[in-house]
């Protein structure tokens, strides 16, 4: 299990191995923005400030967006503790 910290709200929840960040947040009762849950609407897009993630299928993010730390929470799985910015 990994700890996920959401800024600027200072909320923390755990993500199990193989579980998406969005699934883990919703299971913890966190109102994480989302709509389609398949990486098409970009509602769950947030910035990864620290930690490692992986995707089963590569998301539709530009190289610039990926370099800036943007992730799709509905597709990203934690590979370490994470710090994410929802602001």
Helices and strands as residue ranges (DSSP letters): E 2-7, E 11-15, H 21-27, E 45-50, E 53-55, H 63-67, E 70-72, E 76-78, E 82-85
